[in-house]
Amino acid sequence: MSQINCKNVCLGYDGNVIVSNLNFRVDCGSYLCMIGENGTGKSTLIKTLLKLKAPLSGEITLGDGLKEKEIGYLPQQTMVQRDFPASVEEIVISGCLNKCALRPFYNKAEKQLVRDNMEKLGILHLAGRCYRELSGGQQQRVLLARALCATTKLLVLDEPASGIDSKAQAEMYELIHKLNTEGKITVIMVSHDLSAALKYATHILHVSREPLYFGTKDGYLASDVGRIFTAGEEKNDGNA
């Protein structure tokens, strides 16, 4: 069952086109990784999927009973956000805001959900700590727990392992994989880490001004664009 359908979408700013002719679907339980060069519209597409920005043309629809407020989102962090002076628990519980509606407090079930998600991500012992005192990897776990408080269906992650050390990156990717496979949560992830994309994703969307590929991971690896792009990445890694 499809949770997101993207049909003939064109993205851009002030009438200037960044990417056009986007057509893809995200099925329940899949793991879609968006890859491509910098400036090709990946983050813009994420904002459009979340209804934070309107497409220049085309249509994005939700299916399988998914509602806009049931999407968990982990954005790229800015330096200001990394220095936010709140406790871990305060940040995680803010993911329940959409559940509160007009109610001016969090109920017992929401508070338990927060504890469950912090325990699931191994940060329950950090509940009272100040967020800005944490390591980059710990902060990303906090934000992932916050996103989980908003959803049991779909996570949208924009560079979730950016700016953290290699050990924390590997742990983050494993956590996301576990949420997808064991938690049955659909994942959409933007990443410049091609090795992670090819290890965990079920589907690949290669974004450029004209989309270069959408389909299964195996199909991508067998495609001309997949062979060229992966060869280029391996060459870059070898020169690093």
Residue frames relative to the residue before (quaternion, step in Angstrom):
aa qw qx qy qz dx dy dz
M 1.0000 0.0000 0.0000 0.0000 0.00 0.00 0.00
S 0.3898 -0.7465 0.4993 0.2039 3.55 -0.84 1.02
Q 0.2499 -0.7722 0.5678 0.1374 3.59 -0.91 0.94
I 0.7823 0.0948 -0.0568 0.6131 3.59 1.16 -0.61
N 0.0627 -0.7717 0.6325 0.0215 3.55 -1.02 0.90
C 0.0989 -0.7883 0.6072 0.0109 3.56 -0.76 1.09
K 0.0035 -0.8357 0.5456 -0.0625 3.60 -0.47 1.21
N 0.8629 -0.1269 0.0505 0.4867 3.54 -0.74 1.17
V 0.2627 0.8052 -0.4892 0.2079 3.57 1.02 0.84
C 0.1237 -0.7572 0.6398 0.0452 3.51 -1.12 0.88
L 0.1271 -0.8126 0.5682 0.0247 3.57 -0.78 1.08
G 0.2803 0.7602 -0.5614 0.1684 3.54 -1.17 0.61
Y 0.3939 -0.6873 0.5564 0.2508 3.54 -1.36 -0.13
D 0.8564 0.0278 -0.0413 0.5138 3.55 -1.02 0.90
G 0.7248 -0.4496 0.2323 0.4675 3.53 1.01 0.84
N 0.5852 0.5629 -0.3769 0.4457 3.60 1.26 -0.10
V 0.3593 -0.7724 0.4924 0.1784 3.56 -0.61 1.16
I 0.2224 -0.7521 0.6086 0.1206 3.55 -0.99 0.95
V 0.7828 -0.0782 0.0949 0.6100 3.55 0.89 -0.98
S 0.0857 -0.8065 0.5845 0.0219 3.58 -0.99 0.79
N 0.8088 0.3015 -0.2248 0.4520 3.52 -1.39 0.26
L 0.2550 0.7638 -0.5441 0.2357 3.57 0.93 0.92
N 0.1044 0.7707 -0.6199 0.1043 3.55 -0.79 1.08
F 0.3398 0.7140 -0.5633 0.2397 3.56 -0.63 1.12
R 0.2064 -0.7540 0.6073 0.1418 3.54 -1.31 0.23
V 0.2292 -0.7483 0.6084 0.1316 3.53 -1.20 0.62
D 0.2099 -0.8081 0.5431 0.0893 3.55 -0.48 1.22
C 0.6522 -0.5256 0.3881 0.3843 3.54 -1.23 0.57
G 0.8285 0.2241 -0.1818 0.4799 3.56 -0.86 1.01
S 0.5558 0.6150 -0.3997 0.3912 3.60 1.23 -0.08
Y 0.2832 -0.7172 0.6118 0.1764 3.54 -1.36 0.22
L 0.0476 -0.8225 0.5658 -0.0315 3.56 -0.17 1.33
C 0.1029 -0.7814 0.6137 0.0479 3.55 -0.83 1.02
M 0.2325 -0.7586 0.5979 0.1142 3.55 -0.88 1.06
I 0.0031 0.7983 -0.6009 0.0407 3.56 -0.75 1.06
G 0.3103 0.7379 -0.5649 0.2004 3.56 -1.31 0.23
E 0.6660 -0.5000 0.3675 0.4140 3.53 -1.30 0.20
N 0.6382 -0.4987 0.4102 0.4191 3.57 -1.29 0.25
G 0.8167 0.2868 -0.2021 0.4581 3.55 -1.12 0.71
T 0.5383 0.6455 -0.3984 0.3671 3.58 1.22 0.23
G 0.6703 -0.5655 0.2843 0.3874 3.59 1.23 0.25
K 0.3596 0.7593 -0.4891 0.2343 3.61 1.19 0.19
S 0.7003 0.4472 -0.2759 0.4832 3.60 0.80 -0.96
T 0.6064 0.5419 -0.3466 0.4674 3.58 1.11 -0.65
L 0.6355 0.5199 -0.3222 0.4712 3.57 1.02 -0.78
I 0.6211 0.5357 -0.3416 0.4588 3.59 0.98 -0.81
K 0.6697 0.4969 -0.2975 0.4649 3.60 0.87 -0.94
T 0.6489 0.5103 -0.3175 0.4666 3.56 1.07 -0.70
L 0.6239 0.5309 -0.3368 0.4642 3.59 1.02 -0.77
L 0.7116 0.4465 -0.2417 0.4856 3.59 1.10 -0.76
K 0.4587 -0.7008 0.4257 0.3425 3.59 1.33 0.07
L 0.4108 0.6868 -0.4886 0.3475 3.58 1.16 0.60
K 0.7682 0.1283 -0.0711 0.6232 3.54 1.31 -0.32
A 0.3738 -0.7287 0.5285 0.2235 3.56 -1.03 0.77
P 0.4813 -0.6446 0.4954 0.3277 3.60 -1.05 0.64
L 0.5645 -0.5733 0.4571 0.3793 3.58 -1.20 0.42
S 0.7654 -0.1275 0.0824 0.6254 3.54 1.17 -0.67
G 0.6337 0.5229 -0.3999 0.4062 3.54 -1.29 0.25
E 0.3641 -0.7420 0.5382 0.1651 3.54 -1.33 0.03
I 0.0844 -0.7526 0.6513 0.0469 3.54 -1.11 0.84
T 0.0152 -0.8182 0.5736 -0.0366 3.57 -0.63 1.12
L 0.3584 -0.7110 0.5680 0.2084 3.53 -1.25 0.59
G 0.0791 -0.8050 0.5873 0.0274 3.56 -1.09 0.74
D 0.7358 0.4218 -0.3093 0.4301 3.56 -1.34 -0.15
G 0.6669 -0.5336 0.2958 0.4278 3.58 1.11 0.69
L 0.4373 0.7085 -0.4532 0.3186 3.60 1.27 0.10
K 0.1625 -0.7748 0.6061 0.0766 3.56 -0.98 0.94
E 0.6663 -0.5224 0.3523 0.3987 3.57 -1.20 0.58
K 0.7040 0.4800 -0.2646 0.4516 3.59 0.96 -0.87
E 0.6465 0.5150 -0.3136 0.4674 3.59 1.30 -0.06
I 0.5394 0.5878 -0.4100 0.4421 3.57 1.23 0.44
G 0.2568 -0.7584 0.5815 0.1440 3.57 -0.81 1.02
Y 0.1087 -0.8276 0.5507 -0.0009 3.57 -0.80 1.04
L 0.0629 -0.7562 0.6509 0.0244 3.54 -0.95 0.98
P 0.1679 -0.8250 0.5336 0.0796 3.62 -0.23 1.26
Q 0.6125 -0.4737 0.4467 0.4482 3.53 -1.33 -0.01
Q 0.3751 -0.7401 0.5160 0.2129 3.56 -1.00 0.83
T 0.2797 -0.7036 0.6222 0.1989 3.54 -1.23 0.62
M 0.6639 -0.4958 0.3665 0.4232 3.58 -1.25 0.26
V 0.6124 0.5482 -0.3472 0.4515 3.60 1.07 -0.70
Q 0.6730 0.4948 -0.2983 0.4617 3.58 0.94 -0.87
R 0.6243 0.5451 -0.3421 0.4428 3.60 1.04 -0.71
D 0.7182 0.4276 -0.2315 0.4977 3.58 1.19 -0.55
F 0.3314 0.7827 -0.4779 0.2218 3.59 1.25 0.32
P 0.3159 -0.8040 0.4794 0.1549 3.63 -0.65 1.11
A 0.4295 0.6578 -0.5064 0.3555 3.59 0.47 1.21
S 0.5553 -0.5934 0.4494 0.3708 3.57 -1.21 0.35
V 0.6631 -0.4961 0.3862 0.4062 3.55 -1.27 0.41
E 0.6777 0.4999 -0.2989 0.4489 3.58 0.83 -0.95
E 0.6364 0.5327 -0.3300 0.4498 3.59 1.00 -0.79
I 0.6697 0.4861 -0.3048 0.4715 3.57 0.98 -0.79
V 0.6669 0.5053 -0.3130 0.4493 3.59 0.87 -0.90
I 0.6938 0.4860 -0.2977 0.4403 3.60 0.85 -0.90
S 0.5515 0.6048 -0.4066 0.4059 3.61 1.17 -0.37
G 0.5516 0.6025 -0.3929 0.4223 3.59 1.23 -0.24
C 0.6432 0.5218 -0.3130 0.4648 3.58 1.27 -0.26
L 0.3698 0.7774 -0.4624 0.2122 3.61 1.25 -0.08
N 0.6687 0.5059 -0.3154 0.4443 3.60 0.92 -0.82
K 0.6185 0.5455 -0.3439 0.4490 3.57 1.17 -0.50
C 0.6322 0.5737 -0.3242 0.4075 3.58 1.15 -0.63
A 0.1789 -0.7873 0.5566 0.1956 3.58 1.11 -0.71
L 0.8061 -0.2164 0.1745 0.5225 3.61 -0.64 -1.09
R 0.4744 0.6742 -0.4392 0.3570 3.57 1.29 -0.01
P 0.3236 -0.8026 0.4719 0.1689 3.66 -0.62 1.08
F 0.7275 0.3378 -0.2429 0.5456 3.61 1.13 0.54
Y 0.4640 -0.6438 0.5261 0.3056 3.56 -1.30 0.34
N 0.3514 -0.7530 0.5149 0.2105 3.58 -0.86 0.89
K 0.7472 -0.4185 0.2823 0.4322 3.55 -1.33 0.10
A 0.6544 0.5233 -0.3132 0.4471 3.57 0.96 -0.88
E 0.6611 0.5044 -0.3041 0.4649 3.59 0.99 -0.81
K 0.6442 0.5090 -0.3190 0.4734 3.58 1.02 -0.77
Q 0.6448 0.5019 -0.3202 0.4794 3.58 1.07 -0.71
L 0.6073 0.5542 -0.3429 0.4544 3.58 1.08 -0.76
V 0.6276 0.5372 -0.3234 0.4615 3.57 1.02 -0.84
R 0.6774 0.4828 -0.2917 0.4721 3.59 0.87 -0.93
D 0.6414 0.5300 -0.3245 0.4499 3.58 0.97 -0.84
N 0.7007 0.4658 -0.2766 0.4643 3.58 0.89 -0.91
M 0.6233 0.5141 -0.3450 0.4776 3.59 1.06 -0.64
E 0.6472 0.5027 -0.3177 0.4769 3.57 1.02 -0.78
K 0.6298 0.5535 -0.3244 0.4379 3.57 1.00 -0.85
L 0.7616 0.3534 -0.1836 0.5113 3.58 1.05 -0.79
G 0.5374 -0.6874 0.3723 0.3164 3.56 1.27 0.34
I 0.5948 0.5741 -0.3662 0.4273 3.61 1.11 0.61
L 0.3210 0.7696 -0.5047 0.2236 3.60 1.19 0.26
H 0.6532 0.5268 -0.3148 0.4435 3.59 1.03 -0.76
L 0.6640 0.4955 -0.2967 0.4750 3.59 1.29 -0.26
A 0.3141 0.8173 -0.4574 0.1555 3.59 1.29 -0.06
G 0.7694 0.3689 -0.1964 0.4830 3.60 0.89 -0.87
R 0.5047 0.6696 -0.4126 0.3559 3.59 1.28 -0.11
C 0.5033 -0.6193 0.5042 0.3301 3.56 -1.21 0.50
Y 0.5465 -0.6646 0.4126 0.2990 3.55 -0.81 1.08
R 0.7073 0.4869 -0.2876 0.4241 3.60 0.82 -0.92
E 0.6204 0.5427 -0.3412 0.4519 3.60 1.28 -0.19
L 0.5726 0.6252 -0.3628 0.3867 3.58 1.28 -0.19
S 0.5635 -0.5548 0.4775 0.3829 3.55 -1.29 0.29
G 0.6820 -0.4904 0.3487 0.4156 3.57 -1.27 0.31
G 0.6582 0.5127 -0.3084 0.4570 3.57 0.99 -0.83
Q 0.6440 0.5095 -0.3126 0.4774 3.58 1.03 -0.80
Q 0.6374 0.5292 -0.3310 0.4518 3.58 0.97 -0.81
Q 0.6595 0.5039 -0.3160 0.4597 3.59 0.96 -0.80
R 0.6179 0.5238 -0.3434 0.4753 3.59 1.08 -0.63
V 0.6168 0.5384 -0.3357 0.4658 3.58 1.06 -0.77
L 0.6946 0.4702 -0.2782 0.4680 3.58 0.86 -0.93
L 0.6227 0.5162 -0.3432 0.4775 3.58 1.11 -0.61
A 0.6259 0.5196 -0.3313 0.4780 3.60 1.04 -0.75
R 0.6211 0.5359 -0.3291 0.4677 3.57 1.05 -0.78
A 0.6589 0.5045 -0.3035 0.4681 3.59 0.92 -0.91
L 0.6464 0.5307 -0.3171 0.4471 3.59 1.02 -0.78
C 0.6071 0.5604 -0.3553 0.4373 3.59 1.13 -0.57
A 0.6765 0.4928 -0.2875 0.4657 3.57 1.23 -0.42
T 0.8310 0.1876 -0.0411 0.5221 3.60 1.14 -0.46
T 0.1232 -0.7171 0.6695 0.1498 3.49 -1.40 0.31
K 0.6650 0.5460 -0.2632 0.4363 3.56 1.36 0.04
L 0.8414 -0.0329 0.1073 0.5286 3.58 0.65 -1.10
L 0.1286 -0.7684 0.6250 0.0502 3.56 -0.92 1.01
V 0.1166 -0.7573 0.6399 0.0587 3.56 -1.03 0.91
L 0.0348 -0.8357 0.5440 -0.0671 3.57 -0.48 1.25
D 0.1415 -0.7977 0.5844 0.0471 3.56 -0.68 1.14
E 0.8157 -0.2081 0.0726 0.5348 3.58 -0.26 1.33
P 0.0322 0.8681 -0.4949 0.0215 3.63 0.75 1.00
A 0.7389 0.3808 -0.2314 0.5055 3.60 1.18 -0.41
S 0.3884 0.7398 -0.4689 0.2864 3.57 1.26 0.28
G 0.8476 0.2246 -0.1547 0.4552 3.56 -1.05 0.80
I 0.6513 0.4641 -0.3417 0.4936 3.60 1.18 0.31
D 0.6227 -0.5810 0.3660 0.3750 3.59 -1.15 0.52
S 0.7127 -0.5032 0.2914 0.3924 3.55 -1.25 0.48
K 0.6346 0.5222 -0.3353 0.4607 3.61 1.01 -0.74
A 0.6734 0.4835 -0.2881 0.4793 3.58 0.95 -0.92
Q 0.6027 0.5526 -0.3524 0.4551 3.59 1.10 -0.66
A 0.6675 0.5017 -0.3017 0.4601 3.57 0.85 -0.98
E 0.6549 0.5103 -0.3054 0.4662 3.58 0.99 -0.85
M 0.6426 0.5243 -0.3217 0.4568 3.59 1.01 -0.82
Y 0.6671 0.4936 -0.3068 0.4661 3.59 0.89 -0.88
E 0.6388 0.5148 -0.3296 0.4672 3.61 1.03 -0.72
L 0.6296 0.5320 -0.3291 0.4607 3.60 1.01 -0.79
I 0.6651 0.4983 -0.2996 0.4686 3.57 0.92 -0.94
H 0.6343 0.5311 -0.3185 0.4628 3.58 1.00 -0.85
K 0.6606 0.5081 -0.3030 0.4622 3.57 0.97 -0.86
L 0.6337 0.5213 -0.3280 0.4680 3.59 1.01 -0.78
N 0.6630 0.5040 -0.2960 0.4678 3.57 1.07 -0.77
T 0.7715 0.3894 -0.2062 0.4590 3.58 0.74 -1.03
E 0.7610 0.3422 -0.1927 0.5164 3.58 0.93 -0.86
G 0.7249 0.4214 -0.2373 0.4905 3.58 1.02 -0.78
K 0.3359 -0.7789 0.4666 0.2506 3.58 1.35 -0.17
I 0.4140 0.6874 -0.4828 0.3507 3.57 1.06 0.78
T 0.4229 -0.6882 0.5316 0.2547 3.57 -0.87 0.97
V 0.1465 -0.8002 0.5794 0.0500 3.57 -1.00 0.87
I 0.0428 -0.7254 0.6861 0.0358 3.53 -1.13 0.86
M 0.0446 0.8296 -0.5505 0.0820 3.57 -0.54 1.15
V 0.2488 -0.7053 0.6442 0.1602 3.53 -1.08 0.87
S 0.1519 0.7971 -0.5719 0.1203 3.57 -0.84 0.93
H 0.3197 -0.7085 0.5914 0.2147 3.54 -1.20 0.65
D 0.5623 0.5933 -0.3774 0.4352 3.56 1.32 -0.03
L 0.2277 -0.8239 0.5049 0.1201 3.55 0.08 1.29
S 0.6196 0.5535 -0.3566 0.4273 3.61 1.00 -0.72
A 0.6529 0.4957 -0.3097 0.4817 3.59 1.02 -0.79
A 0.6306 0.5409 -0.3317 0.4470 3.56 0.99 -0.84
L 0.7242 0.4436 -0.2478 0.4661 3.55 0.87 -0.95
K 0.6261 0.5315 -0.3401 0.4582 3.59 1.19 -0.40
Y 0.8292 0.2934 -0.1104 0.4627 3.57 0.82 -1.00
A 0.6406 0.5781 -0.3425 0.3717 3.61 0.97 -0.76
T 0.3442 -0.6843 0.5936 0.2468 3.53 -1.27 0.49
H 0.7934 0.1359 -0.0483 0.5913 3.57 1.18 -0.68
I 0.2277 -0.7634 0.5953 0.1050 3.55 -1.22 0.65
L 0.0693 -0.7329 0.6737 0.0643 3.54 -1.14 0.80
H 0.1268 -0.7881 0.6008 0.0440 3.57 -0.48 1.22
V 0.1677 -0.8345 0.5237 0.0350 3.52 -0.31 1.35
S 0.1334 0.7261 -0.6684 0.0904 3.52 -1.09 0.89
R 0.7502 -0.3332 0.2426 0.5171 3.61 -1.19 -0.17
E 0.7125 0.1250 -0.1120 0.6813 3.51 1.21 -0.66
P 0.4999 -0.6729 0.4367 0.3266 3.65 -0.61 1.05
L 0.3342 -0.7868 0.4939 0.1593 3.56 -0.80 1.05
Y 0.8043 -0.0732 0.0717 0.5853 3.58 1.12 -0.61
F 0.0997 0.7238 -0.6827 -0.0043 3.50 -1.31 0.60
G 0.4518 0.6631 -0.5099 0.3100 3.53 -0.88 0.98
T 0.7585 -0.3534 0.2635 0.4801 3.54 -1.22 -0.37
K 0.6393 -0.5216 0.4015 0.3974 3.56 -1.27 0.41
D 0.6632 0.5053 -0.3153 0.4532 3.59 0.88 -0.89
G 0.6393 0.5233 -0.3171 0.4658 3.56 1.06 -0.78
Y 0.6274 0.5393 -0.3290 0.4554 3.56 1.07 -0.77
L 0.6692 0.5091 -0.2988 0.4514 3.56 0.89 -0.93
A 0.6998 0.4570 -0.2627 0.4820 3.58 1.13 -0.63
S 0.5891 0.6010 -0.3598 0.4028 3.59 1.27 -0.32
D 0.6419 -0.5229 0.3918 0.4013 3.58 -1.26 0.38
V 0.6791 0.4840 -0.3027 0.4615 3.59 0.86 -0.93
G 0.6369 0.5346 -0.3260 0.4499 3.58 1.02 -0.75
R 0.6661 0.4959 -0.3020 0.4683 3.58 0.93 -0.87
I 0.6632 0.5035 -0.3042 0.4627 3.58 0.96 -0.86
F 0.6973 0.4844 -0.2826 0.4464 3.57 0.85 -0.99
T 0.6773 0.4806 -0.3021 0.4680 3.60 0.89 -0.87
A 0.6222 0.5270 -0.3449 0.4650 3.58 1.05 -0.68
G 0.6470 0.5195 -0.3109 0.4635 3.58 1.03 -0.81
E 0.6490 0.5088 -0.3155 0.4695 3.57 1.00 -0.80
E 0.6527 0.5078 -0.3193 0.4628 3.59 0.96 -0.83
K 0.6343 0.5222 -0.3267 0.4672 3.58 1.04 -0.74
N 0.6494 0.5161 -0.3107 0.4641 3.59 0.98 -0.87
D 0.6441 0.5164 -0.3156 0.4678 3.58 1.01 -0.84
G 0.6650 0.5178 -0.3060 0.4427 3.54 1.00 -0.78
N 0.6952 0.4560 -0.2666 0.4875 3.57 1.19 -0.58
A 0.5016 0.6798 -0.4185 0.3334 3.57 1.28 -0.22
